[in-house]
């Protein structure tokens, strides 16, 4: 392999490496975007779970109190 062929091969390798690096940057940006979206979903799920748990405990307390009152306890 002469110098010209080596230079061409090196140029092709550098070009492919540049494409790979651009793809990596794009994937990193997409991952950051998805991470932000997932974080928002997780926060909303935690909030919804806390509200549902609170309502369930309140309704249970009211139900028990009503049952006790009805049974005269």
N, C-alpha and C positions, 0 to 999 in steps of 0.2 A: 504494500500500500504506500503510495507516494504522498508527499506533503499536501498536494491539492486534494486528494481523496480523503486524507485525514482531516483537513480543514472543513471539507464539505460534511463529513460524518459528524464532526464536532458541532458544526452549525445546526445540523438536524437535531442533535441531542439537546443543544441549548434551546432550540425552538420548542421541542417537546416539553422540556422542563419549564419553560415560560408558560405554556398552556396548562401544565399541571399546577403550577403555582397560582395562576388565575382561577382555576377551578377550585382549588383549596380555599382561596379567599372567599369565593362565592358561596361555598359550602359552609364556611365559618359564619358568614353573614346570615345565611338561611337558618343555621342552627341557633344563632342568637335570637332571631325573630321567633322561631318556634319555642324557644325557652321562655321568652317573654309571654307568649300566648298561653303556654302551659301554666306558667306561674299565675296568670290571671284566672284561669279555670280552677286551679287548686284553691286559690283564695276564695273564690265564689263558692266552691263545694264545701269548704270548711265553714264559711258563714252560714250557708244553707243548713248544714248538719247541726250547727250550734242552735240555730233558730228552731229547727225541727225537734231537737232534743229538749229544748226549753218548753215548747208547746206540749210535747208528749208528757213531760213531767207535770206540767200544770193541769192538763186534762186528767191525768191519773190521780192527782191530789184532789181535784174537784169531784171526780167519780167516787173515790174512797170516802170523802166527806159526805157526799150525798147518800151513799150506801149506809154509812154509819148513822146518819140522821134518820133514814127510813127504817133502819132496824132498831133504832132507839139506843144505840151504843154510845 
